[in-house]
């Protein structure tokens, strides 16, 4: 594969262009196909794409440099991405990484000289409940241990094709530990929500259809079902499950009442927050509910097109999702004249390229349009100018699944579950120091203590709620309720046991945000780097109260001045730990006086690592020596 064949490249290029279309909006999907085919984006493909898509080559190169799963250089016949999430590290992933690199004869971040293999780290693969995990040629491998690592090295060194590897290596479990009324009980019948939405009676014209020609039959076929379904959404009080908690019905109505023309429905399946994996399970076990929720939304707002944007780490679900879409088309639940009505709606699955920032809706919209996923200004909102500058509903996977259930069973039923301000149930992803990691469904308002009891994590000293950008709590908070009016959460709980050194998690989170900052604004670009450097200083035992004060000042600046939510929340692990676990920092202070952070010999450590120098001559000796 490292000897790129010109005819092979030409053939793959043509197939990819035919598959995705010859428009600039298809650029990212085309590049991802090339990456998977050649384990790089061949330089020879760039001028061809620039010509076919009418783009500058510079723009294409900019996209390759932005997304972490794209590479301009060949990465090897076997590309191994090791998950570097804190939960993987807690399970011994770093020692296993060293063992794998030793057996393969390659250093992390490099491609072996013979072009056989490269080993790289990635932030999180979404397999936190069954780690340590990795991706091998973009396919997940879970539950890594010494035996599995040595087997993988043997298979790679023996040039065994992935198709001949033991299937057990690629087994991904849903690990559903607790279900309630909403999910996983096989209670949802595909089409039930759609039928309820369409069969409301009456033939009154939908407001969004007023621009249809008088002779268009749909003017006389569109039922009042959309308006009635919107009422059910309002009565359900469903709030978005992606974290912000914005009422879904308000979004839907805003797009429904927007100016005439195209509208879009976008499903956010880019759950890049370390510790989060509920969307993976929903797409595996409840894809019908999710797609049905998107279709119902399309009916309500007057959209004919939906896009499901899935993180690259879940690329292995592509065939499964495409199969569900095809089956629904065969049942008349997707495509033209759904269930014999005038409703037309289609869903396209697109994949991200490995950028945490694309979990934010405006960055995701840019990525779907084939651009770098840099968040734009909040105004105008996507409901006014979203995808292709048209009104767009963006909800996450769990929200659309809830919408399908609400349409089928009614808003009053949903509102009768949970609390007054937080209705329905919530999916929780539990990982870390607990006996039963996995997915748990509870009515909104469940206490953290009850969740810990069920997952066998009662002795925890602390929990990271909603991932690194969320909230770190200690035992005094365990009786708090997981709901919007108390402890708001996307449903992610990383459990830290009584003997766990939380500083390792803080360091992991700080480096994660430094790496994932898009660099657009100075407060985030510089702030994440400064905070990461302060954490490294404390790691060396050189911290002081002065540094704590400086970190607090930087955090305040980032929260108020950053362009988007990443910068506004990136300092949370540091500020929360200073408040809830001050001993973590105090143990790493040698003095109450300020100690300069810069140490010339320590600063040369990266250069020594790059050159492989470990001898005494590669170190600066002190005058005393």
N, C-alpha and C positions, 0 to 999 in steps of 0.2 A: 504493500500500500504506500510505502514511503517513496517508491519510484512512481510518481504520478504519470498516468497514461493519458495523453491528450484526447484520444478518442473516448476513453471512459468518462473524462470530465465533460466533454461535449454532450455525450449521451445523457448523463445525470442532469446536466444543466437544462437540457431541453425537456426532460421529464418533469423536473421541478417547476420550470416555468409553465408547463401545461397544467400541472397540478394546482398551482397557486395563482396563476394569472400573471399577466405582464403589466402590472401596475406598481407604482412606487409603494403602495400600501402593503404589498406582498413581500417586501424586501427582507424583513426579519425572518419570516417563515422559510423563504428560499435559502437564506444563509444558514439557518439551523439544519435544513436538509443536507446542504453541502457539508456542514461540520460533521454530521453523523455518518455521511458516506465516506469522507476522506480524512476524518479526525483533524481537520483544519478547514479554513476557508481558503482554497487555493488562490494564490495571487493572480494566476492566469484567468480566473473567473471574473475578476473585478472589472476589467474593461468591457467584457462581454455584457455583464449585468448593467453597467453604466449605460451602454448603448441601448440595450433592450428595454430598460426601464426609464430611460431618459433622465438619468440622474448623474451627478458628478461622482467621480471615483472617490473624491475626498469624503463625501457623505457616507458612502459605503464603508470606507475605512473607519470612519467615526463610529459607525454602528458596531463594527467588529471589536473595536477597542472598548466599547461601553459595556457590552454584555459578557459576563465572565465565562459562559459556556462556549463562546466563540474565540477562536485562536487563529492568528495569521500564519502560525508556524505549525508544522506537523507534530502531533503529540504522541505518536506511537500507534502500533497496531492495536494495543490494548491501553485504554485510558482509564485509570483508576482514580476516582474522586472519593477521598475519605471524608466522612462527615466529621466536622470539628466542633459540633455543638457541645455545650457544657455537659449535657447528659451522656454523650458519647465519651467524653473525657473522664467523667465519673465512673464509667464502665471499663476504663483501661484502654481507650482507643489510641492514645499516644504510644504506649508500649507496643501495641499491635502494629502501628504504623512503622515503628522502627524495625520490628521483626520482618514485615513485608518488604521494606526497602532493602534490608540486609539480604533476604532470600533472592530478591530480584536484581540486586547489584545496581541500585539507582538511588539518587538522592531526591528528597521531596521537592517538587516543583520543577524537576528536570525530566528530560526524555533520554532514555538509555542510548548510548552511542550507536547501537545496532538498529535503533528505531523500533525496537520491539514493544517497549512499554514506558509509560510515564505514571508517576504517582503524585497526586495533587490533593490539597485540602479544599473543602468547600464548607460553607458556613453550617448548613443543616440540610439533610436529605428528606426531612419529614417522616423519619422512621424512629422518632425519639423513644417510642415505647418498646422497641425491639432492636436497640443498638447494642454494641457499636455497629454502624452501618456504612455502606459504601455504594458507589455506582461503578460498575464495570461496563465500559462502552455504553453508558447511559441507562443501564439496567440495574435495579436495586439488589444488593446483597445484604442480608440482615444477620443479626446475632453472630457477629464475628467473634471468634475466639482463636486461640493459638492453632488449633487443629485446622480450622477453616482457612486461616491465613496461609498456612503452609500448603494446603491443598490448592488454593488460588495461585500461589507462586509456582507450584509444580505445573499446573495447567498452562499458565502463561509461558513459562520457560519451555514447555513442551509444544508450544504453538497449537494447542487444542482449540478448535473453533468454539465460540460460545454456545452454539447449538448442541454441542456434545458435552457440555458441562453438566454436572448433576443438577436436576431441576430443583432439588431441595435448597440449593444455594440461593435461588431467586424467589423463594417463597416469602410472600408478604402477608401477614395476618391482620385482620381488622381489629381483633381483640376488643370486642364489645363486651364490657363487663356489666353494664347496667342499662336497661332501656326503660322508658316510661310510656307515655301515650302516643308519642309522635313517630319515632323511628324504629326500624329494625324488627318490628313485630309482624311484618308482612300484612299489616292492616291496610296499607294503601294500594288500591287497585289502579293501575295505569289508566288514565282517561277519566277517572272519577271527578277530579277537580275541574277538568275541562268541560265535561258534560254539565256539571252544576253551573259553570260560568256561562255556558251557551244557552241552556234551557231555562231561561228566566221568563220567557213569554213576551209577546209584543213584537212589533216590527219597526219601532221608532228608530230614526236615524241617529247614529252615533255622532257627536259633535265633530270629531276629527275627520269624518267622512264627507263633510260638506263640500270639499274641493273636488270630489269625484264628478265626472261628467253625468248629466241627467240620464243618459241612456245606460249607464253602468248598472248592471243588475245588483251589484253589491249595495247600492243605495236603498234597495228595497228588501235586502236579505239580512242586513246587519241588525242584530237584535239588541235589546237594551241590557243584555247580559253583562257587558263591560261596566256599565254604570252601577248595576246592582252589585257586581263583584267588588268594585271599589268601595261601596258602602260596607261590605263585609270586612274588607281590609281595615277600614276606619274603625269599625266596631271591635275588631280583634285587638286593637292597640299594639299591633306588631311593631317592634323597634328593630332596626337593623342589627344583625348578629356579627357584624364585622368589627365592632368596637365602639364606634361613635354613638350608636343607639338612636339614630335619627329615625323618625316614624316613616315606615315604608310607604304608607298610603299618601303622605304628603308629596314624596318624590313622584309617585305614580301619577297623582293628579296634576302636578306641575308640568310633567311631560305631556299628559293627555290634553291639557289646556293650552299647550304651546302653539306657536304659529303653524300654519299649514305646511305640509311637506313631510320628508322622511323623518322617522324617529328610530331610535335604536335601543336595544336591551342588552346590557353587558353583565355577565356573571363573573364576579371576581373570584377565581380559584387559584390565586397566586399567594397562598398562605406561606410566606417566607419567614414569618416570625419564628425564631428558634423555640422549640417546645410545642409547636402547633401541628396537628395532623388530623383534625376532625374532617376537614374537607376531603382529604384522601379517602377516608372511610366512607363518607357520604357518596363520593363519586364512584366508589367501588360497589357499595351495597344499595344505594338509594338514588342512582342516576336518574331513574324515571321521575322521581319526585322533583328533582332539581330542574330537569328539562321541562317538566310540566309547569312548574312555577314560572319559568321564563316565558313559556308559551301563553300562559294566562296573563302575565304582565303585558305581553305583546298585544293581546286582545284588548286589555283595558286601555292601554295608552295609544293604540293605533299604529303599532310597529309591525313590520314584516320581516325584520332581521334581528337575530340575536347572536352574540358572540360570547363563547365561553373561553376565558383567558386562563389557561392552566400553567402552573409553574413547570419549568423544564424538568425538574426532578421527578415529576409524575408523567413523563413522556411514555413510560411503560403502560399507562392506562389508555393510550391513544386508540388501539384496536377495540378495546372494550367500549369506550365512549362512542366511537363511530358505529359499533354494532348496535348499541342502544338506540342511537339516532335512526339507523336504517330500519330497525324493528318498529319503531314508532311511526315511521313513514308508511310502512306496510299496514299498520293498524289504522291509518287515517288520523293519527294524533300529531302529525307534523307535516309541513309542506303545504300543498294546495288544498283548499276547501276542506279544512280540518273538520272531521266528524260530519261531513256533508254540509257544513255552513259556508259562509263567504269568507271565513277567516283563513288568511294565508300567513304562515310564519315558518321561517327556516332558522336553524341554528348551525353555526360554524364553530368548530373547535380550533383555537389557536394556542400556541405555546410561547411562554416567555423564554428569555435567553439567560436567566440567572442574574437578576437584579432585584434586590430586596425593595428598592425604592418603587418598583412597579406595582407593589401592593397598594399604593396610593392611587386613587381613582384617576386623577388628572395625568399622572405619569403612565398609568396603564393605558389610558386612551391614546396617548402619544405612541406607546409601544405597539398597540394594535394598528395604528396608522403607519407603522414601519419606520418609526423614528426613535431617537434616544429617549429613554424614559425619564425625562427631567420634569418634575412637577411644575406646572404653570401657576400663575396667580389664581387665588381662589375665586375671583370674580371675573367673568360670569361663571356661574355654577354649571356643572355638566347637564343639569335639567334644562338649562337654557341653550348652552353651546357645549356639547360634548363631542362624541365621535363624529368626525368630519364636520364639526361645527354645527351639528344638528342636536336637538333635544335628546337626551340619553338618560335612561335609568341605569344606575350602577348599584347592584346589590351583591352580597356575597352568597356563597353556595348554600349555607344554612338558611338564610333569609328566603331564598326562592323555594326551598323545600318546605318551609313553614307556610308560605303563600299557597302552595298546592294543597296542603292539608286544610288550610282555612277555607279555601274555595269549596272543598269537598264536604267539610263538616260544619262550616259556619263560624263567623267571628265570635259569637257569644260563647261557643264551646272553647275556643282558644283563650278568650279573656277569662274564662273560669278557672284557668290554671295559672299558677305563679302568684305574683303579688299585684297590687293595684296599679303600680307604675311600671312593673316589669312582667308582662303577661307571657304565658306559654312556658315551654320547657327550654332547657339550654344543654348543649353538648359540651362536655369538659374533656380535655386531653390531659391525662395525668401521666407524668414520667418522673424519673429521678429516683430518690431513695424511698421506694415504696415496694411492697410485696406484690401488688397487682396493678401494674401500669396498664393503660389502655383508654378506651372511650367510655364515658359515663353520661347518661342522660338523667337530669333532675328537673323538677319544676323550678322556675326562677325563684330565688330567695332561699335556696338551701344554704346551710351554714358550712363554712370551710371545715369545721370540726367533723361534721357528718361525712363529708367527702373523704377526709383523711382516714376516718374509721373504716370506710368501705374499701379503700385502696390499700389498707394496711400500712399507713404512714403516720400513725398516731404520735410517734416519738419525734416528729420533725421539729427542728429548731426554727425553720423559716421556710417560706414559699415565695417563689417568684410568680406573681399573678399576671397573666396576659403577656408573658414573654419578656425579653429585655426592656422593651419600651413601656412595660406596665409598672406594677407596684411590688416592691419587696416587703413582705409582712413577717412579723414574728409571732410568738405564741400568744401574745396579748390580743392579737387580731383574729384568732381562730374561731371565735364565736360570731364574727361578722357574717353578714348575708351576701351571697353572690348575686347581686342584682344592680340595676342602674341607680337605685336610690341609696345604695350603701357601697359595696365593693364592686364597681363595674369591671367587667372582664370579657374578653373575647372567648374565654373558656379554656385558657391554658394555665396549668398549674405545674410548676417544676418544684419538686419536693427536695429539700435539703435536710438530711439526717442530722442527729445530734453531734456527731463527730466530724461532720463535713466542714472544711475550711472554706468559708464563703468568699474569701479573697480570690480564689481560683475562678469562681463564677463572675465576680466583678471584673476581673481582668479579661476573661473571655468576652464579656459583653462590651467592654470598652473597645477592644480590638475589633469586634464585630462592627460596631457603629463607625469606627474610623475607616474600615474597609468599605462599608456600604454607602457612605456619604457620596452623593452625586457630585459634590464640589461646586454647585451653583452659587451658594451664598457663603460669605466669609464666616459668619458666626458658627455655622455647622462645619464647614471645611476645616477651619483652623481650630475651632473649639473641640471637635472630636479628637484631633491630633494632640492638642495640649492635654486633654484629660487622659488620653492613653499614655502619654509620656509621664504624667504625674503618677498614674497607677504603676508604671514600670519603676519609677523612683521609689515608691513605697515597697515594691517587691524586692528591691535591693536593700531595704532597711534604712533608707536615707530620708524618710518622710519626717515632717514636723508640723506643728499646728499652723505655721505660716502657709504650708502647702494646702492644708485643709481649707483655710480661708480663701486661698486663691482658687481652688477647685469650686468652692461654693459660689464665688463671684462669676466664674466662667459659666457655671451651670445656669445662673440667673440670666446672664446675657443670652445664652443659647435659647432658653425657654421663651424669652420675649422678643428676640430679634431674628430667629431662624425663619427661613422661607417656608418650610413645610413641617409636617409632624415629626419627621425623622430627627431633625435638629432640636425640635422642641421637647422631645422625650429622651434623647440619647443620654442625657446626664442622670436619668432616673435611678439606675442601679447605684450610682455613686452617692447621690444625695439621700436616697432611701437607706442605704447601708450606714451612712454616717449618723442617721437618726435612729435607726432600729438596732444596728449592730456596731456601735462605736468601737468596741474592743477589737474588731477586725483591723481597724486602722491603727489604734493605739499600740497594738503589739508590734507594729512595724515602724515605730518612731524610736530613734536612738537618742534623740535630744529634743528639748523644747525650743532650741535655737534653729534658725534656718541653715540648711546644708545645701550648697549648690548642687543642682541636679546633674550638671555636665561632668562627665568623667571621660577623659580622652581615650584611655585604654578600653573602657566599656563601649565607647562609641565606635571603636574599631572592630567590635565583635562581628558585625554583619560582614565586613570585608574579610575577616578571617574565615567565616563560614563559606563565603563565595569562593575563596581561593583554596580552601581545605587546609589552611595553616593552623596547626595546633602547637607548634614548637615555641620555645621560650623567646626566640628572636622575633616572633610575631606579636609579642606583648611589650608594652612600655613599662619599664621598671621604675619604681620610686627611687628618690634620692637616697633613702635609707638603705635600699638594697644594694 
